[in-house]
Amino acid sequence: MVEIGSLLKSIDASEITTRGGGGDIRYLVHDGVPAFALKTVYKQYSNWHHTDADTFDKIVPRDFQLNVASLAVLSYVLADMPERLTDLK
Amino acid sequence: MVAPIEKPLTMIGLGMSVGTPPDGITGEVLPVENSNLLAALSREKVAGKIVLFTAANDDKTYRTPGYRQAVTVGPSRAGALGAIAVLVRSGYTLQRPRTTGLDCSTDNMVVKPYADGVPKIPAAAVSVEDALMMQRLVASGTPVRVLLKMQAHMEPDADSHNVIGDIPGRERPQEVVVMGGHIDSWDVGQGAQDDGSGIMASLEAAVLINKLGLHPRWASASASPTRTSALRGRSRGWLKSGVC
């Protein structure tokens, strides 16, 4: 995973940590599927989360593009690995 | 607020809370820091009151113990002591209360808004400013009364639809790398962060892989379930067919 992370050094998204999760992947994780989440800067998320202030004008296009790039690289590499991810801790 | 003065309070119901009767319910506000302190109070002190959980919140995570208690076991504990409703102080806010799903379950796989065997009472979030105002009034010896009206109710499960895009794998098309987010913003706002931009980013990532003409060994799917439980069904379906 660290090697995959290194592919994203140029956009400063190379750090791989073992923590994370969330409602979307909870059941998959519970069922034993290796799972990943994109960790963002998370600067103001909690200020707006679940309030009337969570509106589209706050999306920063450049940040969004970087998220897309990170997801594309990670998912493509995972989908192109010769073997399944197993015994992931 | 109906006493000591009449003043509208900004509020929003907590997810899966029960509602009030159409005319609302009125009661005296009992500010308590957290539900542990509430549990230490006698039934006589709590019965018939509207409990206001006043614990300050962490603006970044909403995970301060007092707030977590308020939106997990808080309403069940208050209901067990005879309270008629619960108000919870939000986090970072200028009259913009923040909701969250009510869940007292300790099992990560089960959501349970109320504990078994206790009266289900309405639970709502209020702004920091309104929570502090009520707290200050009561601390100064002025009783505060609130009229709470909530139309919240649960309807039976209904069909919903997932949005799924597939890039077939060149070697193992039956094995899937899934990415996505949830398309089910149930609360207020537009759900732009939670999780509109997330699902669009995962769809865009799939489009990008496609545009670049990449054909991975395994299939990639961008799945954006409309309900977490729907994902559960789908994930179980994927597992059953051995594709994950």
Chai-1 contact restraints between the chains, C-beta under 6 A:
chainA,res_idxA,chainB,res_idxB,connection_type,confidence,min_distance_angstrom,max_distance_angstrom,comment,restraint_id
A,G23,B,T228,contact,1.0,0.0,6.0,A-B,restraint_1
A,D24,B,H182,contact,1.0,0.0,6.0,A-B,restraint_2
A,Y27,B,R232,contact,1.0,0.0,6.0,A-B,restraint_3
A,Y27,B,S235,contact,1.0,0.0,6.0,A-B,restraint_4
A,L28,B,S235,contact,1.0,0.0,6.0,A-B,restraint_5
A,D31,B,L239,contact,1.0,0.0,6.0,A-B,restraint_6
A,V33,B,C244,contact,1.0,0.0,6.0,A-B,restraint_7
A,Y45,B,Q193,contact,1.0,0.0,6.0,A-B,restraint_8
A,S46,B,K60,contact,1.0,0.0,6.0,A-B,restraint_9
A,S46,B,Y62,contact,1.0,0.0,6.0,A-B,restraint_10
A,N47,B,Y92,contact,1.0,0.0,6.0,A-B,restraint_11
A,H49,B,D194,contact,1.0,0.0,6.0,A-B,restraint_12
A,H50,B,R98,contact,1.0,0.0,6.0,A-B,restraint_13
A,H50,B,T99,contact,1.0,0.0,6.0,A-B,restraint_14
A,H50,B,T100,contact,1.0,0.0,6.0,A-B,restraint_15
A,H50,B,D187,contact,1.0,0.0,6.0,A-B,restraint_16
A,T51,B,R96,contact,1.0,0.0,6.0,A-B,restraint_17
A,T51,B,R98,contact,1.0,0.0,6.0,A-B,restraint_18
A,T51,B,G189,contact,1.0,0.0,6.0,A-B,restraint_19
A,D52,B,V188,contact,1.0,0.0,6.0,A-B,restraint_20
A,D52,B,G189,contact,1.0,0.0,6.0,A-B,restraint_21
A,A53,B,R96,contact,1.0,0.0,6.0,A-B,restraint_22
A,D54,B,G189,contact,1.0,0.0,6.0,A-B,restraint_23
A,D54,B,A192,contact,1.0,0.0,6.0,A-B,restraint_24
A,D54,B,Q193,contact,1.0,0.0,6.0,A-B,restraint_25
A,T55,B,Q190,contact,1.0,0.0,6.0,A-B,restraint_26
A,T55,B,A192,contact,1.0,0.0,6.0,A-B,restraint_27
A,F56,B,Q190,contact,1.0,0.0,6.0,A-B,restraint_28
A,F56,B,A192,contact,1.0,0.0,6.0,A-B,restraint_29
A,I59,B,S197,contact,1.0,0.0,6.0,A-B,restraint_30
A,N67,B,A201,contact,1.0,0.0,6.0,A-B,restraint_31
A,V68,B,A201,contact,1.0,0.0,6.0,A-B,restraint_32
A,V68,B,E204,contact,1.0,0.0,6.0,A-B,restraint_33
A,V68,B,A205,contact,1.0,0.0,6.0,A-B,restraint_34
A,L71,B,M179,contact,1.0,0.0,6.0,A-B,restraint_35
A,L71,B,A201,contact,1.0,0.0,6.0,A-B,restraint_36
A,L71,B,S202,contact,1.0,0.0,6.0,A-B,restraint_37
A,L71,B,A205,contact,1.0,0.0,6.0,A-B,restraint_38
A,A72,B,A205,contact,1.0,0.0,6.0,A-B,restraint_39
A,A72,B,L208,contact,1.0,0.0,6.0,A-B,restraint_40
A,A72,B,I209,contact,1.0,0.0,6.0,A-B,restraint_41
A,S75,B,V177,contact,1.0,0.0,6.0,A-B,restraint_42
A,S75,B,M179,contact,1.0,0.0,6.0,A-B,restraint_43
A,S75,B,S220,contact,1.0,0.0,6.0,A-B,restraint_44
A,Y76,B,I209,contact,1.0,0.0,6.0,A-B,restraint_45
A,Y76,B,L214,contact,1.0,0.0,6.0,A-B,restraint_46
A,Y76,B,P216,contact,1.0,0.0,6.0,A-B,restraint_47
A,L78,B,V177,contact,1.0,0.0,6.0,A-B,restraint_48
A,A79,B,V177,contact,1.0,0.0,6.0,A-B,restraint_49
A,A79,B,P216,contact,1.0,0.0,6.0,A-B,restraint_50
A,A79,B,W218,contact,1.0,0.0,6.0,A-B,restraint_51
A,A79,B,S220,contact,1.0,0.0,6.0,A-B,restraint_52
A,D80,B,P216,contact,1.0,0.0,6.0,A-B,restraint_53
A,D80,B,R217,contact,1.0,0.0,6.0,A-B,restraint_54
